[in-house]
Amino acid sequence: MGLDDMKKKAQDLGEQHGDKLREGADKAGESAKDKLGHEEQVDKVVDKGKDYIPGEE
């Protein structure tokens, strides 16, 4: 399996499970805010990261 195959597989999984990925990003953001504070910055990073998750939001 080459890099192109792995990339395609990751994209397919992202499209199939984008809702779970976005949910996980939100949970990770909440955890980071609890531990680090900086709520506004964490929210910006989480939102930007979710822009890269394929599928519908």
Beta strands, then each sheet from edge to edge (+ up, - down):
end
